[in-house]
Amino acid sequence: ALATLKQALEVAQKIEHAYRKASTLRGIASALAKAGDGKQALEVAQKIEDVYFKATALREIASALVEAGDKEQALATLKQAVEAVQKIESARSKAPALADIASALAKAGDKGQALATLKQALEVAQQIESADGTLRNIASALAEAGETTQAFEVAQQIESADGTLRNIALDLAEAGEIKQALEVAQKIEGAKEKAFALSSIAVSLAEAGDREQALATLKQALEVAQKIGAAGYKDYARRDIASA
């Protein structure tokens, strides 16, 4: 695999189209990191001239390093990613890139830097006319970092706030962050979305072997489901609850 990637690198160096070349090099750098060659991956990332693709490559390399257990090198790489992302001129590109780097920082164990980066992402996002997608990413990253109250505040700026909070709760539950998932679910105002989130969290709890907590969460989901007026919605929530 490494030999093939090195051949791909030789071909990529000859690409004349700047955007295509940067995109290809990013993909190669990421693949090298996942294949265990972090050093070569970083060398490739440094060859990328487009700052967006460079920052993305560095973040993806850092994520691979975290999975490999090398958080120290991952944090050093993310520091480079933060430096690169500052050079991005477009707010529409810069804000989500910052949010993604912040999420990676949180997973690498630097919550302080993650929150500082999210703060900047939020400031940049305010410059975007339609920023719902970016705000969803920021809210999700805040929840992952344990800042559920702030995640809720950001989600309130999005038109479909309840749907965003539901998705964040589900992502947290799947990642095993049950406490944070429940905190987010409690902030959902709509009964349909709240019942769905709670029942899904209960499934995650049951799969993790915590039957007592799963049953307690299912009970709450059922209580919320009683508030759903439309029969179809109520049946849907009940079916989801029963699947646990």
C-alpha positions as CSV (number, residue, x, y, z in Angstrom):
1,A,0.0,0.0,0.0
2,L,2.8,2.4,0.9
3,A,4.6,1.7,-2.4
4,T,1.4,2.5,-4.3
5,L,0.9,5.7,-2.4
6,K,4.5,6.8,-3.2
7,Q,3.8,6.1,-6.9
8,A,0.6,8.2,-6.6
9,L,2.7,11.0,-5.1
10,E,5.0,11.0,-8.0
11,V,2.0,11.3,-10.4
12,A,0.4,14.0,-8.2
13,Q,3.6,16.2,-8.3
14,K,3.1,16.5,-12.1
15,I,-0.5,17.7,-11.9
16,E,-0.6,21.3,-13.3
17,H,-4.1,22.2,-12.2
18,A,-3.5,23.9,-8.7
19,Y,-6.8,22.9,-7.1
20,R,-6.7,19.3,-8.4
21,K,-3.1,18.9,-7.3
22,A,-3.8,20.2,-3.8
23,S,-6.8,18.0,-3.4
24,T,-4.9,14.9,-4.6
25,L,-1.9,15.6,-2.3
26,R,-4.4,16.0,0.6
27,G,-5.8,12.6,-0.1
28,I,-2.4,11.0,-0.4
29,A,-1.2,12.6,2.9
30,S,-4.3,11.3,4.7
31,A,-3.9,7.8,3.2
32,L,-0.2,7.7,4.2
33,A,-1.2,8.6,7.8
34,K,-3.8,5.9,8.0
35,A,-1.3,3.5,6.6
36,G,1.0,4.3,9.5
37,D,3.6,6.5,7.8
38,G,3.0,9.7,9.7
39,K,6.4,11.2,8.8
40,Q,5.9,10.8,5.1
41,A,2.3,12.1,5.4
42,L,3.5,15.3,7.1
43,E,6.1,15.8,4.4
44,V,3.4,15.5,1.7
45,A,1.2,18.0,3.7
46,Q,3.9,20.6,3.7
47,K,4.0,20.4,-0.1
48,I,0.4,21.5,-0.4
49,E,0.2,25.2,-1.4
50,D,-3.6,25.7,-1.0
51,V,-4.0,26.6,2.7
52,Y,-7.5,25.0,3.0
53,F,-6.3,21.6,1.7
54,K,-3.1,21.9,3.8
55,A,-5.1,22.5,7.0
56,T,-7.4,19.7,6.1
57,A,-4.5,17.3,5.5
58,L,-2.9,18.2,8.7
59,R,-6.1,17.6,10.7
60,E,-6.6,14.2,9.0
61,I,-3.1,13.2,9.8
62,A,-3.6,14.3,13.4
63,S,-6.8,12.2,13.6
64,A,-4.9,9.1,12.3
65,L,-2.1,9.8,14.9
66,V,-4.8,9.9,17.7
67,E,-6.1,6.6,16.6
68,A,-2.6,5.2,16.6
69,G,-2.2,6.4,20.2
70,D,0.3,9.2,19.5
71,K,-1.6,12.2,21.0
72,E,1.6,14.2,21.5
73,Q,2.5,14.2,17.8
74,A,-1.2,14.7,16.9
75,L,-1.3,17.9,19.0
76,A,1.9,19.2,17.4
77,T,0.3,18.5,14.0
78,L,-2.9,20.2,14.9
79,K,-0.9,23.3,16.0
80,Q,0.3,23.5,12.4
81,A,-3.3,23.0,11.2
82,V,-4.4,26.0,13.3
83,E,-1.6,28.1,11.8
84,A,-2.5,27.1,8.3
85,V,-6.2,27.7,8.7
86,Q,-5.6,31.3,9.7
87,K,-4.5,32.1,6.2
88,I,-7.8,31.0,4.6
89,E,-9.5,34.2,3.4
90,S,-13.0,32.8,2.7
91,A,-15.2,32.8,5.9
92,R,-17.3,30.1,4.3
93,S,-14.3,27.8,4.1
94,K,-12.5,29.0,7.2
95,A,-15.3,28.6,9.8
96,P,-16.0,24.8,9.1
97,A,-12.3,24.1,8.9
98,L,-11.8,25.7,12.3
99,A,-14.7,23.6,13.7
100,D,-13.3,20.4,12.4
101,I,-9.8,21.2,13.8
102,A,-11.4,22.0,17.2
103,S,-13.2,18.6,17.2
104,A,-9.9,16.9,16.5
105,L,-8.2,18.9,19.3
106,A,-10.9,17.8,21.7
107,K,-10.3,14.1,20.7
108,A,-6.6,14.6,21.1
109,G,-7.1,15.8,24.7
110,D,-6.5,19.6,24.4
111,K,-9.9,20.9,25.5
112,G,-8.7,24.4,26.2
113,Q,-7.3,24.9,22.6
114,A,-10.4,23.2,21.2
115,L,-12.7,25.7,22.9
116,A,-10.5,28.6,21.8
117,T,-10.6,27.4,18.2
118,L,-14.4,26.9,18.4
119,K,-14.8,30.5,19.7
120,Q,-12.9,31.7,16.6
121,A,-15.0,29.4,14.4
122,L,-18.2,31.0,15.8
123,E,-16.8,34.5,15.2
124,V,-16.0,33.7,11.6
125,A,-19.4,32.0,11.1
126,Q,-21.1,35.3,12.0
127,Q,-19.7,36.7,8.7
128,I,-21.6,34.0,6.7
129,E,-25.1,34.8,5.4
130,S,-26.4,31.2,5.6
131,A,-24.3,29.4,8.2
132,D,-26.6,26.7,9.4
133,G,-24.3,23.9,8.3
134,T,-21.2,25.5,10.0
135,L,-23.2,26.2,13.1
136,R,-24.3,22.6,13.3
137,N,-20.6,21.5,13.2
138,I,-19.7,24.0,15.9
139,A,-22.6,23.0,18.1
140,S,-21.6,19.3,17.7
141,A,-17.9,20.0,18.5
142,L,-18.9,22.0,21.6
143,A,-21.0,19.1,22.8
144,E,-18.1,16.7,22.2
145,A,-15.9,18.9,24.3
146,G,-18.5,18.8,27.1
147,E,-19.8,22.3,26.6
148,T,-23.5,21.2,26.2
149,T,-24.9,24.6,27.4
150,Q,-22.9,26.5,24.8
151,A,-23.8,23.9,22.2
152,F,-27.5,24.5,22.9
153,E,-27.0,28.3,22.6
154,V,-25.3,27.8,19.2
155,A,-28.0,25.4,18.1
156,Q,-30.7,28.0,18.9
157,Q,-29.3,30.1,16.1
158,I,-30.2,27.4,13.6
159,E,-33.7,27.2,12.0
160,S,-34.0,23.4,12.8
161,A,-32.6,23.6,16.3
162,D,-34.4,20.5,17.7
163,G,-33.2,18.4,14.7
164,T,-29.6,19.6,15.2
165,L,-29.7,18.8,19.0
166,R,-31.2,15.4,18.2
167,N,-28.4,14.5,15.8
168,I,-25.8,15.8,18.3
169,A,-27.3,13.6,21.0
170,L,-27.3,10.5,18.7
171,D,-23.6,11.1,17.7
172,L,-22.6,11.5,21.4
173,A,-24.5,8.3,22.3
174,E,-22.8,6.3,19.5
175,A,-19.4,7.6,20.7
176,G,-20.2,6.3,24.2
177,E,-20.6,9.8,25.7
178,I,-23.9,9.0,27.3
179,K,-23.9,11.6,30.0
180,Q,-23.4,14.4,27.5
181,A,-25.9,12.8,25.1
182,L,-28.6,12.9,27.8
183,E,-27.8,16.5,28.7
184,V,-28.3,17.5,25.0
185,A,-31.5,15.5,24.7
186,Q,-33.0,17.2,27.8
187,K,-32.6,20.6,26.0
188,I,-34.7,19.5,23.0
189,E,-38.1,21.2,23.1
190,G,-40.0,19.3,20.5
191,A,-41.6,16.1,21.9
192,K,-41.1,14.1,18.7
193,E,-37.3,14.9,18.4
194,K,-36.8,14.5,22.2
195,A,-38.5,11.1,22.3
196,F,-36.5,9.9,19.3
197,A,-33.2,11.0,20.9
198,L,-34.0,9.5,24.3
199,S,-35.1,6.2,22.8
200,S,-31.9,6.0,20.7
201,I,-29.8,6.8,23.7
202,A,-31.6,4.0,25.5
203,V,-30.6,1.6,22.7
204,S,-27.0,2.6,23.1
205,L,-27.2,2.1,26.8
206,A,-28.7,-1.4,26.3
207,E,-26.0,-2.3,23.8
208,A,-23.4,-1.2,26.3
209,G,-24.9,-3.5,29.0
210,D,-26.3,-0.8,31.2
211,R,-29.8,-2.2,31.4
212,E,-30.9,-0.2,34.4
213,Q,-30.1,3.2,32.9
214,A,-31.5,2.0,29.6
215,L,-34.9,1.2,31.1
216,A,-34.9,4.5,33.0
217,T,-34.2,6.4,29.7
218,L,-36.8,4.3,27.9
219,K,-39.4,5.3,30.5
220,Q,-38.6,8.9,30.0
221,A,-38.8,8.5,26.2
222,L,-42.3,6.9,26.6
223,E,-43.5,9.8,28.8
224,V,-42.3,12.3,26.2
225,A,-44.0,10.2,23.5
226,Q,-47.3,10.6,25.2
227,K,-47.2,14.3,24.4
228,I,-47.0,13.6,20.7
229,G,-50.4,14.4,19.2
230,A,-50.2,12.8,15.8
231,A,-50.8,9.0,16.1
232,G,-48.2,8.3,13.4
233,Y,-45.5,10.1,15.4
234,K,-46.5,8.4,18.6
235,D,-46.4,4.9,16.9
236,Y,-43.0,5.7,15.4
237,A,-41.6,6.7,18.8
238,R,-43.1,3.5,20.4
239,R,-41.6,1.3,17.7
240,D,-38.2,2.9,18.2
241,I,-38.5,2.4,22.0
242,A,-39.6,-1.3,21.5
243,S,-36.5,-2.0,19.4
244,A,-34.3,-1.6,22.4
